[in-house]
Amino acid sequence: MVNSLFEKKYKNLDEKISWLINTQKETVQNNTTFHPRVVNKRNIPLTKEELRLLNKGLKYNLDHKHRYWINNLALEAENAVTLLPPREQEYTRHQIARNIRKLLTQQTQHKRQKSNKGKEELRILNQIKDKLHENRALITKADKETL
């Protein structure tokens, strides 16, 4: 008895869902056009890879990290800790050491995956820098009026 009531209820709900899906299948035409992210005003020849990297935007963070970035991080953290009151320094050092150990384990796991993405992006970025230097050009954020 109870099962038949639930089955009837679920069947009714399934029919409603299928009806809603069928009635709302109309595709909305989107005619929105966006400004291009990269405008090459100096007509510097750029490869597809260079344009792809530039299209990621000025705030894109490269995956590449320098060789001793964790050592630098530890030194900078120690400099910041020395500015704290003496009673808070040991606890903060302990927390920082724990977080740096976490970063080290993540870095070793990441190296095992052998991701060359960062090195490739750095190589492409250096190519872009060389081309900009040769043509005495620079990359800048556009004003609203320049496009």
C-alpha positions as CSV (number, residue, x, y, z in Angstrom):
1,M,0.0,0.0,0.0
2,V,2.7,2.5,1.1
3,N,5.0,1.4,-1.8
4,S,2.3,2.0,-4.4
5,L,1.6,5.5,-3.0
6,F,5.3,6.3,-3.2
7,E,5.6,4.8,-6.7
8,K,2.7,6.9,-7.9
9,K,4.2,10.0,-6.3
10,Y,7.7,9.4,-7.9
11,K,6.1,8.6,-11.2
12,N,4.2,11.9,-11.1
13,L,7.4,13.8,-10.2
14,D,9.3,12.1,-13.0
15,E,6.6,13.1,-15.5
16,K,6.8,16.7,-14.2
17,I,10.6,16.8,-14.6
18,S,10.5,15.3,-18.1
19,W,7.8,17.8,-19.1
20,L,9.9,20.7,-17.7
21,I,13.0,19.5,-19.6
22,N,11.1,19.3,-22.8
23,T,9.4,22.7,-22.5
24,Q,12.7,24.5,-21.7
25,K,14.9,23.1,-24.4
26,E,14.9,26.4,-26.3
27,T,18.4,27.6,-26.8
28,V,19.0,31.2,-26.0
29,Q,20.9,33.1,-28.7
30,N,23.8,34.9,-27.1
31,N,25.0,37.7,-29.4
32,T,27.4,39.2,-26.8
33,T,30.8,40.0,-28.2
34,F,33.8,40.6,-26.0
35,H,36.9,42.7,-26.7
36,P,39.9,40.7,-27.6
37,R,42.3,40.2,-24.6
38,V,45.4,40.8,-26.7
39,V,45.7,43.6,-29.3
40,N,49.0,43.6,-31.1
41,K,49.4,47.3,-32.1
42,R,53.1,46.9,-33.2
43,N,52.3,43.9,-35.4
44,I,55.0,41.8,-33.7
45,P,54.8,38.2,-35.1
46,L,53.6,36.0,-32.2
47,T,53.2,32.2,-32.4
48,K,50.0,30.4,-31.3
49,E,51.7,29.3,-28.0
50,E,52.7,32.9,-27.2
51,L,49.2,34.2,-28.0
52,R,47.7,31.5,-25.9
53,L,49.9,32.4,-22.9
54,L,49.1,36.1,-23.4
55,N,45.4,35.5,-23.6
56,K,45.5,34.1,-20.0
57,G,45.9,37.7,-18.9
58,L,48.2,39.9,-17.0
59,K,47.3,38.4,-13.6
60,Y,48.0,34.8,-14.7
61,N,50.4,33.0,-12.3
62,L,53.0,30.8,-14.0
63,D,53.3,27.3,-12.7
64,H,57.1,27.6,-12.7
65,K,58.8,28.1,-9.3
66,H,62.5,28.9,-8.9
67,R,64.8,26.3,-7.6
68,Y,65.2,27.5,-4.0
69,W,61.8,29.1,-3.5
70,I,61.1,27.2,-0.3
71,N,64.4,28.3,1.2
72,N,63.5,31.9,0.3
73,L,60.1,31.4,1.8
74,A,61.6,30.2,5.1
75,L,64.0,33.1,5.3
76,E,61.3,35.6,4.7
77,A,59.1,34.0,7.3
78,E,61.9,34.1,9.8
79,N,62.4,37.8,9.1
80,A,58.7,38.3,9.7
81,V,58.8,36.3,13.0
82,T,61.5,38.4,14.4
83,L,59.2,41.4,14.2
84,L,56.6,39.7,16.5
85,P,56.6,40.0,20.3
86,P,59.0,37.4,21.9
87,R,56.3,35.4,23.5
88,E,54.6,34.7,20.1
89,Q,57.7,33.9,18.2
90,E,58.2,30.2,19.1
91,Y,54.6,29.3,18.4
92,T,54.6,31.1,15.1
93,R,57.9,29.4,14.1
94,H,56.4,26.0,14.9
95,Q,53.3,26.8,12.7
96,I,55.5,28.0,9.8
97,A,57.8,24.9,10.0
98,R,54.7,22.7,9.9
99,N,53.4,24.5,6.8
100,I,56.8,24.5,5.1
101,R,57.0,20.7,5.6
102,K,53.6,20.4,4.0
103,L,54.8,22.4,1.0
104,L,58.0,20.2,0.7
105,T,55.9,17.0,0.6
106,Q,53.6,18.6,-2.0
107,Q,56.6,19.7,-4.1
108,T,58.2,16.2,-4.0
109,Q,54.9,14.7,-5.1
110,H,54.5,17.3,-7.9
111,K,58.1,16.5,-9.1
112,R,57.2,12.8,-9.3
113,Q,54.4,13.7,-11.7
114,K,57.0,15.4,-13.9
115,S,54.9,18.3,-15.0
116,N,56.8,20.2,-17.7
117,K,54.0,22.8,-18.0
118,G,55.9,25.4,-15.9
119,K,59.1,25.0,-17.8
120,E,57.3,25.3,-21.2
121,E,55.4,28.4,-20.0
122,L,58.6,30.0,-18.8
123,R,60.3,29.3,-22.2
124,I,57.4,30.9,-24.0
125,L,57.5,33.9,-21.7
126,N,61.2,34.4,-22.3
127,Q,60.5,34.3,-26.1
128,I,57.8,37.0,-25.6
129,K,60.2,39.1,-23.6
130,D,62.9,38.8,-26.3
131,K,60.5,39.8,-29.0
132,L,59.3,42.8,-26.9
133,H,62.9,43.8,-26.2
134,E,63.9,43.6,-29.9
135,N,60.9,45.7,-31.0
136,R,61.2,48.1,-28.1
137,A,57.6,47.4,-27.1
138,L,55.8,46.7,-23.9
139,I,52.7,45.0,-22.6
140,T,50.2,47.1,-20.8
141,K,46.6,47.0,-19.6
142,A,44.4,48.7,-22.0
143,D,42.3,51.8,-21.2
144,K,38.6,51.7,-22.0
145,E,39.2,54.3,-24.8
146,T,42.0,52.5,-26.6
147,L,39.9,49.8,-28.2
